Amino acid sequence: MPPNNKQPLIECVPNFSEGRNPETIQAIATSIEQVHGVKLLHIDSGIATNRTVITFAGSPEAVIEAAFQSIKCAARHIDMREQKGVHPRFGATDVCPLIPVANISMEEVVKYSLKLAKRVGDELKIPVYLYERSASSPERSNLANLRKDNYEAIVKKIHLPEWKPDFGPQKLNARSGNIAIGARSFLIACNINLKSEDIAIAKAIAREIRSSGYIDKSGIVPEKWKRMPGKCTALKAIGWYIPEYNCVQVSMNITDYTKTGIHHAYEAVKAAAKKRGVTVSGTELIGLVPKTAILDAGKYYASAQKHSVLSEQELIEIAVYNLRLDILREFKPEERILEYVLQGME
């Protein structure tokens, strides 16, 4: 569980467009660790995605200071004109979410996100777009809308009236690109490996399961095309090929695990893959996962397998086994479950 004291606690999970240079990743991590009042919880880097997700938590003022310092460090070390990777991105620090953990409301976290966004825009001269619960308009709440067509599209649209940043200059920052900052709820990021190298299969599965679904273009003219709903709610998904694993993945963001559990998403991918003659080989968790999400998965599989009443540890073990969370690397609950990692924070 989160700390039992009455001090407000928030989590920050910035995503940086660098996953290959260990010196840069360490420099960013150090910029966070040097801020008093925060605890670095986890670092997750990918070579093919060329992306690093860092998780840290602490008091609100300390967290936004550490976030600012990490954004500043990333702007110093990452040049978006040279950055390439399979993951969508539009900035050196691509996105910086703030999440309420304990003794603080979402509305209060929104205020802290605005404070951070203004400072980044004013001092670092990086165009800032507010997203999720901090968004200044409904169109900007979805991160996918903000970074559509990636960094390469910024030069073409940054000057358009509808692309005026919420903070910072309305002009191209060629080196650092743009950044999305906002308050949001917990998100589960995970990639499901398929025993296939066919990226078309991964993309088709992603279209089938994600909330936005896909457009059926079987009609002769565009007027006859139909939007087909996805199978899962609160789920974003794309398909890509990961050379270091020699397979394709369905990469997912579960934006509300109370609506679509990690086990529901996994089973949806498994069923869609089976229809295409492909099997699932494992799940790669990115960052940390709330304990409730893992326990819900454990209960789901325990019920299906007719297990009797089980302990928390046993439910976690069942979830890890059935979701294949330990195929790519060992799954250590004390390092990957948010509440366990937060224990001992003052």
C-alpha positions in Angstrom: 0.0 0.0 0.0 1.1 3.7 -0.4 2.5 5.4 2.7 -0.1 5.7 5.5 1.0 9.2 6.5 -1.1 12.2 5.5 1.4 13.7 3.1 0.3 14.1 -0.5 2.1 11.7 -2.9 2.2 11.8 -6.7 3.8 9.7 -9.3 5.5 10.9 -12.5 6.2 8.7 -15.5 8.1 10.8 -18.2 8.8 9.1 -21.5 12.1 10.1 -23.1 13.0 9.6 -26.8 16.2 7.7 -26.0 16.7 4.0 -25.3 20.1 3.2 -26.7 22.6 5.5 -25.1 23.2 4.5 -21.5 25.1 7.7 -20.7 22.1 9.8 -21.6 19.7 7.6 -19.8 21.9 7.7 -16.6 22.2 11.5 -16.9 18.4 11.9 -16.9 18.0 9.5 -14.0 20.6 11.3 -12.0 18.9 14.6 -12.6 15.8 13.1 -11.0 17.6 11.4 -8.1 19.4 14.6 -7.1 16.1 16.3 -6.1 15.3 15.9 -2.4 11.9 14.5 -1.7 11.6 12.1 -4.7 12.3 8.4 -5.0 13.3 6.8 -8.3 11.2 3.7 -8.7 11.9 2.2 -12.1 13.7 2.6 -15.4 12.6 0.8 -18.5 14.4 1.2 -21.8 13.9 -0.3 -25.3 16.3 -0.4 -28.2 13.9 -0.8 -31.1 11.5 1.7 -29.6 14.5 4.0 -28.7 12.5 5.1 -25.7 13.0 5.1 -21.9 10.2 5.3 -19.3 11.2 6.5 -15.9 8.9 6.2 -12.9 9.4 8.3 -9.7 7.3 9.6 -6.9 7.3 12.0 -4.0 5.8 15.2 -2.7 4.1 17.3 -5.4 6.6 20.2 -5.3 9.6 17.8 -5.3 8.1 15.8 -8.2 7.5 18.7 -10.5 11.0 20.0 -9.7 12.5 16.6 -10.6 10.3 16.4 -13.7 11.5 19.9 -14.8 15.2 18.9 -14.3 14.7 15.7 -16.2 13.1 17.5 -19.1 15.9 20.1 -19.1 18.5 17.3 -19.1 16.8 15.5 -22.0 16.7 18.7 -24.0 20.4 19.0 -23.5 21.3 15.4 -24.5 18.6 14.3 -27.1 18.5 15.8 -30.6 15.2 14.9 -32.3 16.6 15.6 -35.7 18.7 12.4 -35.3 16.2 10.3 -33.2 14.6 7.2 -34.8 12.6 4.4 -33.3 9.4 2.4 -33.8 7.5 4.1 -31.0 5.4 7.2 -31.8 7.1 10.4 -30.5 7.2 14.1 -31.0 9.7 15.4 -28.4 12.9 14.6 -26.5 10.7 14.3 -23.5 7.7 13.0 -25.4 5.2 13.0 -22.6 5.2 13.8 -18.9 2.2 12.6 -16.9 1.5 13.3 -13.2 -0.6 10.8 -11.3 -2.3 11.2 -7.9 -1.2 8.4 -5.5 -2.3 9.3 -2.0 -3.8 12.2 -0.1 -4.2 14.4 -3.2 -7.0 14.9 -5.7 -6.9 14.8 -9.4 -7.9 18.5 -9.5 -4.9 19.4 -7.4 -2.6 17.4 -9.6 -3.9 19.2 -12.6 -2.8 22.5 -11.0 0.7 21.1 -10.5 0.8 20.0 -14.2 0.0 23.5 -15.3 2.7 24.9 -13.0 5.2 22.5 -14.6 4.0 23.2 -18.1 4.4 26.9 -17.7 7.9 26.6 -16.4 9.0 24.3 -19.2 7.5 26.7 -21.8 8.9 29.8 -20.3 12.4 28.6 -19.3 13.2 25.9 -21.8 11.3 27.4 -24.8 9.8 24.0 -25.6 6.2 24.1 -27.0 4.0 22.4 -24.4 0.6 20.8 -25.0 -1.6 19.9 -22.1 -3.3 16.5 -22.4 -5.5 14.0 -20.5 -7.2 15.7 -17.5 -5.2 18.9 -18.0 -6.2 19.3 -21.6 -7.4 22.8 -22.7 -9.8 21.3 -25.2 -11.4 17.9 -25.8 -9.3 17.4 -29.0 -6.1 17.6 -27.0 -7.0 15.1 -24.2 -5.8 12.2 -26.4 -2.1 12.0 -26.7 -2.4 10.2 -30.1 -4.0 13.4 -31.5 -1.2 15.6 -30.3 1.7 13.6 -31.8 -0.1 12.4 -34.9 2.5 11.8 -37.7 5.3 12.2 -35.1 8.1 14.7 -34.8 8.4 14.9 -38.6 5.0 16.7 -38.8 5.8 19.4 -36.3 7.5 21.7 -38.9 4.4 21.6 -41.0 1.8 22.4 -38.4 3.4 24.2 -35.5 2.4 27.6 -37.1 -1.2 26.7 -37.6 -3.7 28.4 -35.3 -5.2 25.1 -34.1 -1.7 24.0 -33.1 -0.9 26.9 -30.9 0.8 25.4 -27.8 -0.7 25.9 -24.3 2.7 27.2 -23.1 5.9 28.0 -24.8 6.7 29.5 -28.2 4.6 28.8 -31.3 7.6 28.0 -33.3 9.7 24.9 -34.1 12.2 23.8 -31.5 14.1 21.5 -33.9 16.3 19.9 -31.3 13.7 19.2 -28.6 10.5 19.0 -30.5 7.3 19.3 -28.4 6.1 17.9 -25.1 2.8 16.8 -23.7 2.2 17.4 -20.0 -0.9 16.5 -18.0 -2.5 14.8 -15.0 -4.0 11.4 -15.5 -5.0 8.2 -13.8 -2.9 5.1 -13.6 -2.0 3.5 -16.9 -0.8 0.0 -17.6 1.7 -0.2 -20.5 2.5 -3.7 -21.8 3.6 -5.4 -25.0 2.4 -8.9 -26.0 4.9 -10.9 -28.0 3.6 -13.0 -30.9 5.4 -16.0 -32.4 5.6 -14.3 -35.7 7.7 -11.8 -37.7 4.7 -10.6 -39.7 4.0 -7.0 -38.7 0.7 -7.1 -40.7 -0.7 -9.6 -38.2 0.3 -7.5 -35.2 -1.3 -4.4 -36.7 -4.5 -6.3 -37.6 -4.8 -7.6 -34.0 -4.1 -4.1 -32.6 -6.9 -2.7 -34.8 -9.3 -5.4 -33.7 -8.9 -5.0 -30.0 -8.2 -1.3 -29.4 -11.1 1.0 -28.3 -11.0 3.2 -31.5 -11.4 0.1 -33.7 -10.8 0.6 -37.4 -12.3 1.7 -40.6 -13.7 -1.0 -42.8 -12.8 0.1 -46.3 -14.6 -2.8 -48.1 -17.1 -0.3 -49.5 -16.6 0.8 -53.0 -16.5 4.5 -52.2 -15.4 6.3 -49.0 -19.1 7.1 -48.2 -19.7 3.4 -47.7 -16.8 2.9 -45.4 -17.7 2.0 -41.8 -16.1 2.6 -38.4 -15.9 -0.8 -36.7 -15.7 -0.7 -32.9 -12.8 -2.4 -31.1 -13.3 -5.3 -28.7 -11.8 -3.6 -25.6 -12.7 -0.3 -23.9 -10.0 2.0 -22.4 -7.4 0.4 -24.6 -4.9 1.8 -27.1 -2.9 -0.5 -29.3 -0.4 -0.6 -32.2 1.6 -3.4 -33.8 5.3 -3.3 -34.5 8.4 -5.5 -35.1 11.1 -5.7 -32.4 14.4 -6.9 -33.8 16.0 -7.8 -30.5 13.2 -10.2 -29.8 13.0 -11.4 -33.4 9.2 -11.1 -33.3 6.3 -8.7 -33.6 4.4 -7.2 -30.6 1.0 -5.8 -29.9 1.9 -2.8 -27.8 -0.9 -1.6 -25.5 -1.8 1.2 -23.1 -4.6 0.3 -20.8 -6.0 3.6 -19.7 -8.5 2.3 -17.2 -7.8 -1.2 -15.9 -11.1 -1.2 -14.0 -12.8 -1.4 -17.4 -10.3 -3.6 -19.2 -8.0 -5.6 -17.0 -4.6 -6.6 -18.2 -5.9 -10.2 -18.3 -8.8 -9.1 -20.5 -6.4 -7.4 -22.9 -4.1 -10.5 -22.9 -6.9 -12.9 -23.7 -8.3 -10.6 -26.4 -4.9 -10.6 -28.1 -4.5 -14.4 -27.7 -8.0 -15.0 -29.2 -7.3 -12.6 -32.2 -3.9 -14.3 -32.7 -5.4 -17.8 -32.7 -7.8 -16.8 -35.5 -4.7 -15.9 -37.6 -2.8 -19.1 -36.7 -0.4 -17.4 -34.4 0.3 -18.0 -30.7 1.3 -15.6 -27.9 4.7 -16.1 -26.4 4.9 -13.7 -23.5 4.0 -10.2 -22.0 6.5 -7.4 -21.5 5.4 -5.0 -18.8 6.6 -1.4 -19.2 7.1 0.4 -15.9 5.1 -0.5 -12.9 1.7 -2.0 -12.4 -0.9 -1.3 -9.6 -1.3 -4.3 -7.3 -5.1 -4.4 -7.8 -4.6 -5.0 -11.5 -2.3 -8.0 -10.8 -4.6 -9.4 -8.2 -7.7 -9.0 -10.5 -5.8 -11.1 -13.1 -4.9 -13.7 -10.5 -8.5 -14.0 -9.4 -9.7 -14.3 -13.0 -7.4 -17.2 -13.7 -7.8 -18.8 -10.3 -11.6 -18.8 -10.9 -11.2 -20.2 -14.4 -9.0 -23.0 -13.0 -11.2 -23.6 -10.0 -8.6 -22.8 -7.3 -9.8 -22.3 -3.8 -9.3 -19.2 -1.7 -5.7 -18.0 -2.2 -3.3 -15.7 -0.6 -2.1 -12.4 -2.2 1.2 -14.0 -3.0 -0.4 -17.0 -4.7 -2.7 -14.7 -6.7 0.3 -12.8 -8.0 2.1 -16.0 -8.9 -1.0 -17.2 -10.9 -1.3 -13.9 -12.7 2.4 -13.8 -13.6 2.3 -17.4 -14.9 -0.9 -17.0 -16.9 0.1 -13.6 -18.4 3.6 -14.9 -19.1 5.1 -11.9 -17.4 8.3 -13.8 -16.6 9.2 -15.1 -20.1 11.4 -12.2 -21.2 12.9 -11.5 -17.8 12.3 -12.5 -14.2 9.2 -10.8 -12.7 10.0 -9.5 -9.2 6.8 -8.3 -7.5 8.8 -6.1 -5.1 10.3 -4.3 -8.1 7.3 -4.2 -10.5 4.2 -3.7 -8.4 3.7 0.0 -7.5 2.5 -0.4 -3.9 5.4 -2.7 -3.1 7.9 -0.3 -4.6 6.4 2.7 -2.7 6.7 1.0 0.7 9.0 2.8 3.1 8.5 6.3 1.5 8.2 9.0 4.0 
